[in-house]
Amino acid sequence: MERELTPVEARSGVVSGRVLTVLALSSVGAVVALAWLFLFPK
């Protein structure tokens, strides 16, 4: 039986999920940018 989350706990969970999503997207973007630079040098 899980206990109820307080609004603050629920909000912090949403925020941490959002932060993780942004970190994942930015790291993927960085990898893609680096790959692009290596694959298509000017």
Sine and cosine of phi, psi and omega as CSV:
sin_phi,cos_phi,sin_psi,cos_psi,sin_omega,cos_omega
0.00,0.00,0.88,-0.48,-0.01,-1.00
-1.00,0.05,0.57,-0.82,0.04,-1.00
-0.99,0.11,0.38,-0.92,0.00,-1.00
-0.94,0.35,0.62,-0.78,0.09,-1.00
-0.99,0.12,0.63,-0.77,0.15,-0.99
-0.97,0.24,0.35,-0.94,0.02,-1.00
-0.82,0.57,-0.59,0.80,-0.01,-1.00
-0.92,0.40,-0.68,0.74,0.02,-1.00
-0.90,0.43,-0.68,0.73,0.01,-1.00
-0.88,0.47,-0.68,0.74,-0.02,-1.00
-0.91,0.41,-0.65,0.76,0.00,-1.00
-0.91,0.42,-0.57,0.82,0.07,-1.00
-0.90,0.44,-0.69,0.73,0.02,-1.00
-0.89,0.45,-0.69,0.72,-0.03,-1.00
-0.90,0.43,-0.70,0.71,-0.02,-1.00
-0.91,0.40,-0.59,0.81,0.07,-1.00
-0.89,0.45,-0.64,0.77,0.02,-1.00
-0.91,0.41,-0.68,0.73,0.01,-1.00
-0.88,0.47,-0.70,0.72,0.02,-1.00
-0.88,0.47,-0.65,0.76,0.02,-1.00
-0.89,0.46,-0.70,0.72,0.00,-1.00
-0.90,0.44,-0.67,0.74,0.02,-1.00
-0.89,0.46,-0.69,0.72,0.00,-1.00
-0.89,0.45,-0.71,0.70,-0.01,-1.00
-0.90,0.44,-0.66,0.75,-0.03,-1.00
-0.93,0.36,-0.62,0.79,0.02,-1.00
-0.93,0.37,-0.63,0.77,0.07,-1.00
-0.89,0.45,-0.68,0.74,0.03,-1.00
-0.88,0.47,-0.64,0.77,0.02,-1.00
-0.90,0.43,-0.68,0.73,0.02,-1.00
-0.89,0.46,-0.69,0.72,0.01,-1.00
-0.89,0.46,-0.68,0.74,0.00,-1.00
-0.89,0.45,-0.69,0.72,0.02,-1.00
-0.90,0.44,-0.70,0.72,0.01,-1.00
-0.87,0.49,-0.67,0.74,0.01,-1.00
-0.87,0.49,-0.69,0.72,0.01,-1.00
-0.89,0.46,-0.66,0.75,-0.02,-1.00
-0.96,0.29,-0.60,0.80,-0.06,-1.00
-0.98,0.22,-0.57,0.82,-0.07,-1.00
-0.83,-0.56,0.92,0.38,0.05,-1.00
-0.93,0.37,0.52,-0.85,-0.02,-1.00
-0.96,0.26,0.00,0.00,0.00,0.00
